[in-house]
Amino acid sequence: MSPEEKVVYLSDPVCLERRLKLEAIFNSVSDGILSVDGDLRVTSFNRAAERIVGVAAADAVGSALSDLFQTRGHDLSCVLNEVIREGRRIEEQEATLALRDGSERWIILNADPLTDVEGEPAGAVLVFRDISEIRQLREELKGRYRFHALVGKSRRMREIYELVEQTAATNATVLIEGESGAGKELVAHAIHYSSPRADGPFVKVNCSALPETLLESELFGHVKGAYTGAISDRMGRFEAADGGTIFLDEIGDVSPLVQLKLLRVLQEREFERVGSRKTVRVDVRVVAATNRDLKQLVREGRFREDLYYRLRVVPVALPPLRERKDDIPMLVAHFVEKFNKEMDRHLLGPTEEATAAVLDYTWPGNVRELENAVEHAFVRCRGSRFGVEDLPQELWPVEKAAERLSIPDDPGQEKALILQVLEEAGGNRTKAARMLGMSRTTLWKRLNAYGIS
């Protein structure tokens, strides 16, 4: 465009309006956009680029790109020179920007060549998105769930740490067995985030939460019209987990039909969506968990033996908390630290009496119940340490419960108290008897005497 043509262009109201609209769009997008000429000097710089790089457009335009930031891992100048010279594009590359102020930003960048009116190389345009926060969260998640985040020092837990560390580096299918609340999902996370698949997806499916038809669709997806309500094609969880790990919780509850399809996925790494004949192939690691005795279900003919052995390539048996009480003080300290951060508190932990009560309890709900008990204590505690009275009442020693409740002499008041405690205990007579400071037999006799069913 000659100087004369440029003057006409800028003075044309239609052209000027179009230019202003383009500038408005250029500055309103959330991605950073900049362009460089053949010498890698910045020729345009939008507002998002200002925010990400921390340099005003007025200072950036005309500067050498290398004066604004450096990229760690590869030389961006060399890459852009190749983009300009060879006319190729860069897509979705991660890079770290080292900025003038010494800080860093993680970005995903795309680059395309620019040409002049005669089709000759004229520079390049760089589009980049700040993923620093996402990257930080990803690293925190990895740190939180790697095997060293599992808490415990007992011999059985040390054996599990070693097994998880060895297993994580492979693609072997894992079956985690243990009671509810023992930490099966945490172990599944540890296996995934300690493995080469850590940057891939971790997809959880609770197999007991859905009926057979919905679970099949949830796992493998469906095509439009496969059944009533299937108004469009839908990707299943196995496809969503491609390149990562799928965690099948409560695997003992799946139907024979789903068991058969799971067996094929484990053997062939392929399946069809519900209502489709097209085969879908996936690269997925399978980690399953159950609180049921799968071997007994196999003997009863309720679980396929071939699927059982396909799932149980590496078995991980999690002990209940009552069998590793040496780990309880460490777990309590872990949860105290956690809730101090979450609630912005500064509790020092339990008193000696509370520690004794925690160690004396059988923990039918395992680690999850212990975590809930510590959280309960945080809610109730008003001092620097939480005592027995701050813990859930089922943890209280018999004498403490009796001291609090002090069974009244009046039969009417006694009946009302028993009903109140039964309600607090969720109808559990053993728990209610403990809270009342009497034996289960004594409570049973009182219930009969008062006609309480």
Contacts in CASP RR format, 6 or more apart in sequence:
PFRMAT RR
TARGET T0000
AUTHOR 0000-0000-0000
METHOD contacts of the structure
MODEL  1
MSPEEKVVYLSDPVCLERRLKLEAIFNSVSDGILSVDGDLRVTSFNRAAE
RIVGVAAADAVGSALSDLFQTRGHDLSCVLNEVIREGRRIEEQEATLALR
DGSERWIILNADPLTDVEGEPAGAVLVFRDISEIRQLREELKGRYRFHAL
VGKSRRMREIYELVEQTAATNATVLIEGESGAGKELVAHAIHYSSPRADG
PFVKVNCSALPETLLESELFGHVKGAYTGAISDRMGRFEAADGGTIFLDE
IGDVSPLVQLKLLRVLQEREFERVGSRKTVRVDVRVVAATNRDLKQLVRE
GRFREDLYYRLRVVPVALPPLRERKDDIPMLVAHFVEKFNKEMDRHLLGP
TEEATAAVLDYTWPGNVRELENAVEHAFVRCRGSRFGVEDLPQELWPVEK
AAERLSIPDDPGQEKALILQVLEEAGGNRTKAARMLGMSRTTLWKRLNAY
GIS
1 9 0 8 1.000
1 117 0 8 1.000
9 15 0 8 1.000
10 16 0 8 1.000
26 33 0 8 1.000
26 44 0 8 1.000
26 46 0 8 1.000
27 46 0 8 1.000
27 47 0 8 1.000
27 48 0 8 1.000
28 47 0 8 1.000
29 46 0 8 1.000
29 48 0 8 1.000
30 48 0 8 1.000
30 129 0 8 1.000
31 48 0 8 1.000
31 127 0 8 1.000
31 128 0 8 1.000
31 129 0 8 1.000
32 46 0 8 1.000
32 48 0 8 1.000
32 49 0 8 1.000
32 52 0 8 1.000
32 127 0 8 1.000
32 128 0 8 1.000
32 129 0 8 1.000
33 44 0 8 1.000
33 45 0 8 1.000
33 46 0 8 1.000
33 48 0 8 1.000
33 49 0 8 1.000
33 125 0 8 1.000
33 126 0 8 1.000
33 127 0 8 1.000
34 42 0 8 1.000
34 44 0 8 1.000
34 45 0 8 1.000
34 46 0 8 1.000
34 49 0 8 1.000
34 60 0 8 1.000
34 65 0 8 1.000
34 125 0 8 1.000
34 126 0 8 1.000
35 42 0 8 1.000
35 43 0 8 1.000
35 44 0 8 1.000
35 114 0 8 1.000
35 123 0 8 1.000
35 124 0 8 1.000
35 125 0 8 1.000
35 126 0 8 1.000
36 42 0 8 1.000
36 43 0 8 1.000
36 65 0 8 1.000
36 80 0 8 1.000
36 123 0 8 1.000
36 124 0 8 1.000
36 126 0 8 1.000
37 43 0 8 1.000
37 122 0 8 1.000
37 123 0 8 1.000
38 84 0 8 1.000
38 121 0 8 1.000
38 122 0 8 1.000
38 123 0 8 1.000
38 124 0 8 1.000
39 64 0 8 1.000
40 64 0 8 1.000
40 65 0 8 1.000
40 66 0 8 1.000
40 77 0 8 1.000
40 80 0 8 1.000
40 81 0 8 1.000
41 62 0 8 1.000
41 63 0 8 1.000
41 64 0 8 1.000
41 65 0 8 1.000
42 60 0 8 1.000
42 61 0 8 1.000
42 62 0 8 1.000
42 63 0 8 1.000
42 64 0 8 1.000
42 65 0 8 1.000
42 68 0 8 1.000
43 61 0 8 1.000
43 62 0 8 1.000
44 61 0 8 1.000
45 55 0 8 1.000
45 57 0 8 1.000
45 60 0 8 1.000
45 61 0 8 1.000
46 57 0 8 1.000
47 57 0 8 1.000
49 57 0 8 1.000
49 60 0 8 1.000
49 128 0 8 1.000
50 56 0 8 1.000
50 57 0 8 1.000
50 60 0 8 1.000
52 97 0 8 1.000
52 105 0 8 1.000
52 107 0 8 1.000
52 128 0 8 1.000
52 130 0 8 1.000
53 60 0 8 1.000
53 68 0 8 1.000
53 69 0 8 1.000
53 97 0 8 1.000
53 99 0 8 1.000
53 105 0 8 1.000
54 99 0 8 1.000
54 100 0 8 1.000
54 101 0 8 1.000
55 68 0 8 1.000
55 100 0 8 1.000
60 68 0 8 1.000
65 76 0 8 1.000
65 77 0 8 1.000
65 80 0 8 1.000
66 77 0 8 1.000
68 100 0 8 1.000
69 97 0 8 1.000
69 98 0 8 1.000
69 99 0 8 1.000
69 100 0 8 1.000
70 76 0 8 1.000
70 97 0 8 1.000
70 98 0 8 1.000
71 95 0 8 1.000
71 96 0 8 1.000
71 97 0 8 1.000
71 98 0 8 1.000
72 95 0 8 1.000
72 96 0 8 1.000
72 98 0 8 1.000
72 104 0 8 1.000
73 95 0 8 1.000
73 96 0 8 1.000
74 95 0 8 1.000
76 95 0 8 1.000
79 90 0 8 1.000
79 111 0 8 1.000
80 111 0 8 1.000
80 124 0 8 1.000
80 126 0 8 1.000
82 88 0 8 1.000
83 89 0 8 1.000
83 90 0 8 1.000
83 111 0 8 1.000
83 112 0 8 1.000
83 113 0 8 1.000
83 124 0 8 1.000
84 113 0 8 1.000
84 114 0 8 1.000
84 121 0 8 1.000
84 123 0 8 1.000
84 124 0 8 1.000
85 121 0 8 1.000
87 113 0 8 1.000
87 121 0 8 1.000
88 113 0 8 1.000
89 110 0 8 1.000
89 111 0 8 1.000
89 112 0 8 1.000
89 113 0 8 1.000
90 109 0 8 1.000
90 110 0 8 1.000
90 111 0 8 1.000
91 110 0 8 1.000
92 108 0 8 1.000
92 110 0 8 1.000
93 108 0 8 1.000
93 109 0 8 1.000
93 110 0 8 1.000
94 106 0 8 1.000
94 107 0 8 1.000
94 108 0 8 1.000
94 131 0 8 1.000
95 106 0 8 1.000
95 107 0 8 1.000
95 108 0 8 1.000
95 109 0 8 1.000
96 104 0 8 1.000
96 105 0 8 1.000
96 106 0 8 1.000
96 107 0 8 1.000
97 104 0 8 1.000
97 105 0 8 1.000
97 106 0 8 1.000
97 107 0 8 1.000
98 104 0 8 1.000
99 105 0 8 1.000
104 132 0 8 1.000
105 130 0 8 1.000
105 132 0 8 1.000
106 130 0 8 1.000
106 131 0 8 1.000
106 132 0 8 1.000
106 134 0 8 1.000
106 135 0 8 1.000
107 128 0 8 1.000
107 129 0 8 1.000
107 130 0 8 1.000
107 131 0 8 1.000
107 132 0 8 1.000
108 128 0 8 1.000
108 129 0 8 1.000
108 131 0 8 1.000
109 126 0 8 1.000
109 127 0 8 1.000
109 128 0 8 1.000
109 129 0 8 1.000
110 126 0 8 1.000
110 127 0 8 1.000
110 128 0 8 1.000
111 124 0 8 1.000
111 125 0 8 1.000
111 126 0 8 1.000
111 127 0 8 1.000
112 124 0 8 1.000
112 125 0 8 1.000
113 121 0 8 1.000
113 123 0 8 1.000
113 124 0 8 1.000
114 121 0 8 1.000
114 122 0 8 1.000
114 123 0 8 1.000
114 124 0 8 1.000
114 125 0 8 1.000
115 121 0 8 1.000
115 122 0 8 1.000
116 122 0 8 1.000
138 199 0 8 1.000
141 193 0 8 1.000
142 193 0 8 1.000
142 198 0 8 1.000
143 149 0 8 1.000
143 193 0 8 1.000
144 189 0 8 1.000
144 193 0 8 1.000
145 186 0 8 1.000
145 189 0 8 1.000
145 190 0 8 1.000
145 192 0 8 1.000
145 193 0 8 1.000
146 190 0 8 1.000
146 193 0 8 1.000
146 194 0 8 1.000
147 161 0 8 1.000
147 164 0 8 1.000
147 165 0 8 1.000
147 168 0 8 1.000
147 190 0 8 1.000
147 191 0 8 1.000
147 194 0 8 1.000
148 161 0 8 1.000
149 186 0 8 1.000
149 190 0 8 1.000
150 157 0 8 1.000
150 160 0 8 1.000
150 161 0 8 1.000
150 164 0 8 1.000
150 186 0 8 1.000
150 187 0 8 1.000
150 190 0 8 1.000
151 327 0 8 1.000
151 330 0 8 1.000
151 331 0 8 1.000
151 334 0 8 1.000
152 324 0 8 1.000
152 326 0 8 1.000
152 327 0 8 1.000
152 330 0 8 1.000
152 331 0 8 1.000
153 326 0 8 1.000
153 327 0 8 1.000
153 330 0 8 1.000
154 324 0 8 1.000
154 326 0 8 1.000
154 327 0 8 1.000
156 319 0 8 1.000
156 323 0 8 1.000
156 324 0 8 1.000
157 319 0 8 1.000
157 324 0 8 1.000
157 327 0 8 1.000
160 187 0 8 1.000
160 316 0 8 1.000
160 318 0 8 1.000
163 314 0 8 1.000
163 316 0 8 1.000
164 187 0 8 1.000
164 190 0 8 1.000
164 191 0 8 1.000
164 194 0 8 1.000
164 316 0 8 1.000
165 194 0 8 1.000
167 174 0 8 1.000
167 191 0 8 1.000
167 314 0 8 1.000
167 316 0 8 1.000
168 190 0 8 1.000
168 191 0 8 1.000
168 192 0 8 1.000
168 194 0 8 1.000
168 195 0 8 1.000
169 194 0 8 1.000
169 195 0 8 1.000
169 196 0 8 1.000
171 285 0 8 1.000
172 313 0 8 1.000
172 314 0 8 1.000
173 266 0 8 1.000
173 285 0 8 1.000
173 286 0 8 1.000
173 287 0 8 1.000
173 288 0 8 1.000
173 310 0 8 1.000
173 311 0 8 1.000
173 312 0 8 1.000
173 313 0 8 1.000
173 314 0 8 1.000
174 188 0 8 1.000
174 191 0 8 1.000
174 286 0 8 1.000
174 287 0 8 1.000
174 288 0 8 1.000
174 313 0 8 1.000
174 314 0 8 1.000
174 315 0 8 1.000
174 316 0 8 1.000
175 251 0 8 1.000
175 288 0 8 1.000
175 289 0 8 1.000
175 290 0 8 1.000
175 294 0 8 1.000
175 311 0 8 1.000
175 312 0 8 1.000
175 313 0 8 1.000
175 314 0 8 1.000
175 315 0 8 1.000
175 316 0 8 1.000
176 184 0 8 1.000
176 187 0 8 1.000
176 188 0 8 1.000
176 287 0 8 1.000
176 288 0 8 1.000
176 289 0 8 1.000
176 290 0 8 1.000
176 316 0 8 1.000
176 318 0 8 1.000
177 184 0 8 1.000
177 289 0 8 1.000
177 290 0 8 1.000
177 291 0 8 1.000
177 294 0 8 1.000
177 315 0 8 1.000
177 316 0 8 1.000
177 317 0 8 1.000
177 318 0 8 1.000
178 184 0 8 1.000
178 289 0 8 1.000
178 290 0 8 1.000
178 291 0 8 1.000
178 317 0 8 1.000
178 318 0 8 1.000
178 320 0 8 1.000
179 291 0 8 1.000
179 318 0 8 1.000
179 320 0 8 1.000
179 365 0 8 1.000
179 366 0 8 1.000
180 291 0 8 1.000
180 365 0 8 1.000
180 366 0 8 1.000
180 368 0 8 1.000
181 365 0 8 1.000
181 366 0 8 1.000
181 367 0 8 1.000
181 368 0 8 1.000
181 369 0 8 1.000
182 291 0 8 1.000
182 318 0 8 1.000
182 319 0 8 1.000
182 320 0 8 1.000
182 321 0 8 1.000
182 366 0 8 1.000
182 367 0 8 1.000
183 318 0 8 1.000
183 366 0 8 1.000
183 367 0 8 1.000
183 368 0 8 1.000
184 249 0 8 1.000
184 289 0 8 1.000
184 291 0 8 1.000
184 318 0 8 1.000
185 204 0 8 1.000
185 247 0 8 1.000
185 249 0 8 1.000
185 289 0 8 1.000
187 316 0 8 1.000
187 318 0 8 1.000
188 204 0 8 1.000
188 245 0 8 1.000
188 247 0 8 1.000
188 287 0 8 1.000
188 289 0 8 1.000
189 202 0 8 1.000
191 245 0 8 1.000
191 287 0 8 1.000
192 198 0 8 1.000
192 202 0 8 1.000
192 244 0 8 1.000
192 245 0 8 1.000
192 247 0 8 1.000
192 285 0 8 1.000
192 287 0 8 1.000
193 202 0 8 1.000
195 245 0 8 1.000
195 285 0 8 1.000
197 243 0 8 1.000
197 244 0 8 1.000
197 245 0 8 1.000
197 285 0 8 1.000
200 243 0 8 1.000
200 244 0 8 1.000
200 245 0 8 1.000
201 240 0 8 1.000
201 241 0 8 1.000
201 242 0 8 1.000
201 243 0 8 1.000
201 244 0 8 1.000
201 245 0 8 1.000
202 241 0 8 1.000
202 244 0 8 1.000
202 245 0 8 1.000
202 247 0 8 1.000
203 237 0 8 1.000
203 240 0 8 1.000
203 241 0 8 1.000
203 244 0 8 1.000
203 245 0 8 1.000
203 246 0 8 1.000
203 247 0 8 1.000
204 246 0 8 1.000
204 247 0 8 1.000
204 249 0 8 1.000
205 215 0 8 1.000
205 218 0 8 1.000
205 219 0 8 1.000
205 237 0 8 1.000
205 246 0 8 1.000
205 247 0 8 1.000
205 248 0 8 1.000
205 249 0 8 1.000
206 249 0 8 1.000
206 250 0 8 1.000
207 215 0 8 1.000
207 248 0 8 1.000
207 249 0 8 1.000
207 250 0 8 1.000
207 251 0 8 1.000
207 252 0 8 1.000
207 253 0 8 1.000
207 254 0 8 1.000
207 258 0 8 1.000
208 249 0 8 1.000
208 250 0 8 1.000
208 252 0 8 1.000
208 253 0 8 1.000
209 250 0 8 1.000
210 218 0 8 1.000
212 255 0 8 1.000
212 257 0 8 1.000
212 258 0 8 1.000
213 227 0 8 1.000
215 254 0 8 1.000
215 255 0 8 1.000
215 258 0 8 1.000
216 257 0 8 1.000
216 258 0 8 1.000
216 261 0 8 1.000
216 274 0 8 1.000
217 226 0 8 1.000
217 227 0 8 1.000
217 230 0 8 1.000
217 234 0 8 1.000
217 236 0 8 1.000
217 274 0 8 1.000
218 236 0 8 1.000
218 237 0 8 1.000
219 236 0 8 1.000
219 237 0 8 1.000
219 238 0 8 1.000
219 258 0 8 1.000
219 261 0 8 1.000
219 262 0 8 1.000
220 236 0 8 1.000
220 238 0 8 1.000
220 261 0 8 1.000
220 271 0 8 1.000
220 272 0 8 1.000
220 273 0 8 1.000
220 274 0 8 1.000
220 280 0 8 1.000
221 234 0 8 1.000
221 235 0 8 1.000
221 236 0 8 1.000
221 239 0 8 1.000
221 273 0 8 1.000
221 274 0 8 1.000
222 230 0 8 1.000
222 233 0 8 1.000
222 234 0 8 1.000
222 273 0 8 1.000
222 274 0 8 1.000
222 275 0 8 1.000
222 276 0 8 1.000
223 230 0 8 1.000
223 233 0 8 1.000
223 273 0 8 1.000
223 274 0 8 1.000
223 275 0 8 1.000
223 276 0 8 1.000
224 230 0 8 1.000
224 231 0 8 1.000
224 232 0 8 1.000
224 233 0 8 1.000
225 231 0 8 1.000
225 275 0 8 1.000
226 273 0 8 1.000
226 274 0 8 1.000
226 275 0 8 1.000
226 276 0 8 1.000
227 274 0 8 1.000
230 274 0 8 1.000
233 273 0 8 1.000
234 273 0 8 1.000
236 273 0 8 1.000
237 246 0 8 1.000
238 246 0 8 1.000
238 265 0 8 1.000
238 271 0 8 1.000
238 280 0 8 1.000
238 282 0 8 1.000
238 284 0 8 1.000
239 280 0 8 1.000
239 282 0 8 1.000
241 282 0 8 1.000
241 284 0 8 1.000
242 282 0 8 1.000
242 283 0 8 1.000
242 284 0 8 1.000
243 282 0 8 1.000
243 283 0 8 1.000
243 284 0 8 1.000
244 283 0 8 1.000
244 284 0 8 1.000
244 285 0 8 1.000
245 284 0 8 1.000
245 285 0 8 1.000
245 286 0 8 1.000
245 287 0 8 1.000
246 284 0 8 1.000
246 285 0 8 1.000
246 286 0 8 1.000
246 287 0 8 1.000
247 287 0 8 1.000
247 288 0 8 1.000
247 289 0 8 1.000
248 262 0 8 1.000
248 286 0 8 1.000
248 287 0 8 1.000
248 288 0 8 1.000
248 289 0 8 1.000
249 288 0 8 1.000
249 289 0 8 1.000
250 289 0 8 1.000
250 290 0 8 1.000
250 291 0 8 1.000
251 288 0 8 1.000
251 289 0 8 1.000
251 290 0 8 1.000
251 294 0 8 1.000
251 311 0 8 1.000
252 290 0 8 1.000
252 292 0 8 1.000
252 294 0 8 1.000
252 297 0 8 1.000
252 303 0 8 1.000
253 292 0 8 1.000
254 262 0 8 1.000
256 304 0 8 1.000
259 303 0 8 1.000
259 304 0 8 1.000
259 307 0 8 1.000
260 304 0 8 1.000
261 271 0 8 1.000
262 307 0 8 1.000
263 304 0 8 1.000
263 306 0 8 1.000
263 307 0 8 1.000
263 310 0 8 1.000
264 270 0 8 1.000
264 271 0 8 1.000
265 271 0 8 1.000
265 282 0 8 1.000
265 284 0 8 1.000
265 286 0 8 1.000
266 286 0 8 1.000
266 307 0 8 1.000
266 310 0 8 1.000
266 311 0 8 1.000
267 310 0 8 1.000
269 281 0 8 1.000
269 282 0 8 1.000
269 283 0 8 1.000
269 284 0 8 1.000
270 279 0 8 1.000
270 280 0 8 1.000
270 281 0 8 1.000
270 282 0 8 1.000
271 279 0 8 1.000
271 280 0 8 1.000
271 282 0 8 1.000
272 278 0 8 1.000
272 279 0 8 1.000
272 280 0 8 1.000
273 280 0 8 1.000
286 311 0 8 1.000
288 311 0 8 1.000
294 303 0 8 1.000
294 308 0 8 1.000
294 311 0 8 1.000
294 312 0 8 1.000
295 308 0 8 1.000
297 303 0 8 1.000
298 304 0 8 1.000
298 305 0 8 1.000
298 308 0 8 1.000
320 363 0 8 1.000
320 366 0 8 1.000
321 327 0 8 1.000
321 328 0 8 1.000
321 331 0 8 1.000
321 363 0 8 1.000
321 365 0 8 1.000
321 366 0 8 1.000
321 367 0 8 1.000
321 369 0 8 1.000
321 370 0 8 1.000
322 362 0 8 1.000
322 363 0 8 1.000
325 359 0 8 1.000
328 358 0 8 1.000
328 359 0 8 1.000
328 370 0 8 1.000
329 355 0 8 1.000
329 359 0 8 1.000
331 367 0 8 1.000
331 370 0 8 1.000
331 371 0 8 1.000
332 349 0 8 1.000
332 350 0 8 1.000
332 355 0 8 1.000
332 358 0 8 1.000
332 370 0 8 1.000
332 374 0 8 1.000
333 349 0 8 1.000
335 370 0 8 1.000
335 371 0 8 1.000
335 374 0 8 1.000
335 375 0 8 1.000
336 347 0 8 1.000
336 348 0 8 1.000
336 349 0 8 1.000
336 374 0 8 1.000
339 345 0 8 1.000
339 347 0 8 1.000
339 374 0 8 1.000
339 375 0 8 1.000
339 378 0 8 1.000
340 346 0 8 1.000
340 347 0 8 1.000
343 378 0 8 1.000
345 378 0 8 1.000
346 384 0 8 1.000
347 378 0 8 1.000
347 381 0 8 1.000
347 383 0 8 1.000
347 384 0 8 1.000
347 385 0 8 1.000
347 386 0 8 1.000
348 384 0 8 1.000
348 385 0 8 1.000
349 385 0 8 1.000
349 386 0 8 1.000
350 358 0 8 1.000
350 377 0 8 1.000
350 385 0 8 1.000
350 386 0 8 1.000
350 387 0 8 1.000
351 385 0 8 1.000
351 386 0 8 1.000
351 387 0 8 1.000
351 388 0 8 1.000
353 387 0 8 1.000
353 388 0 8 1.000
354 377 0 8 1.000
354 385 0 8 1.000
354 386 0 8 1.000
354 387 0 8 1.000
354 388 0 8 1.000
354 390 0 8 1.000
354 391 0 8 1.000
356 397 0 8 1.000
357 388 0 8 1.000
357 391 0 8 1.000
357 395 0 8 1.000
357 396 0 8 1.000
357 397 0 8 1.000
357 400 0 8 1.000
358 370 0 8 1.000
358 373 0 8 1.000
358 391 0 8 1.000
358 395 0 8 1.000
360 397 0 8 1.000
361 394 0 8 1.000
361 395 0 8 1.000
363 369 0 8 1.000
363 370 0 8 1.000
372 392 0 8 1.000
373 391 0 8 1.000
373 392 0 8 1.000
373 395 0 8 1.000
376 390 0 8 1.000
376 391 0 8 1.000
376 392 0 8 1.000
377 386 0 8 1.000
377 387 0 8 1.000
377 390 0 8 1.000
377 391 0 8 1.000
378 386 0 8 1.000
380 386 0 8 1.000
380 389 0 8 1.000
380 390 0 8 1.000
381 387 0 8 1.000
381 390 0 8 1.000
388 395 0 8 1.000
388 396 0 8 1.000
388 397 0 8 1.000
388 400 0 8 1.000
389 396 0 8 1.000
389 400 0 8 1.000
389 404 0 8 1.000
393 401 0 8 1.000
393 424 0 8 1.000
393 425 0 8 1.000
393 435 0 8 1.000
394 425 0 8 1.000
394 431 0 8 1.000
394 434 0 8 1.000
394 435 0 8 1.000
396 404 0 8 1.000
396 434 0 8 1.000
396 435 0 8 1.000
398 434 0 8 1.000
398 437 0 8 1.000
399 437 0 8 1.000
401 434 0 8 1.000
401 435 0 8 1.000
401 436 0 8 1.000
401 437 0 8 1.000
402 436 0 8 1.000
402 437 0 8 1.000
402 438 0 8 1.000
405 417 0 8 1.000
405 421 0 8 1.000
405 435 0 8 1.000
405 436 0 8 1.000
405 437 0 8 1.000
407 414 0 8 1.000
407 417 0 8 1.000
407 436 0 8 1.000
407 438 0 8 1.000
408 414 0 8 1.000
408 417 0 8 1.000
411 450 0 8 1.000
414 446 0 8 1.000
414 450 0 8 1.000
415 450 0 8 1.000
415 452 0 8 1.000
417 436 0 8 1.000
418 432 0 8 1.000
418 436 0 8 1.000
418 443 0 8 1.000
418 446 0 8 1.000
418 447 0 8 1.000
418 450 0 8 1.000
418 452 0 8 1.000
419 452 0 8 1.000
421 432 0 8 1.000
421 435 0 8 1.000
421 436 0 8 1.000
422 429 0 8 1.000
422 432 0 8 1.000
422 452 0 8 1.000
424 432 0 8 1.000
424 435 0 8 1.000
425 431 0 8 1.000
425 432 0 8 1.000
425 435 0 8 1.000
429 440 0 8 1.000
429 443 0 8 1.000
429 444 0 8 1.000
429 447 0 8 1.000
430 440 0 8 1.000
432 443 0 8 1.000
433 439 0 8 1.000
433 440 0 8 1.000
433 442 0 8 1.000
433 443 0 8 1.000
436 443 0 8 1.000
438 446 0 8 1.000
447 453 0 8 1.000
END
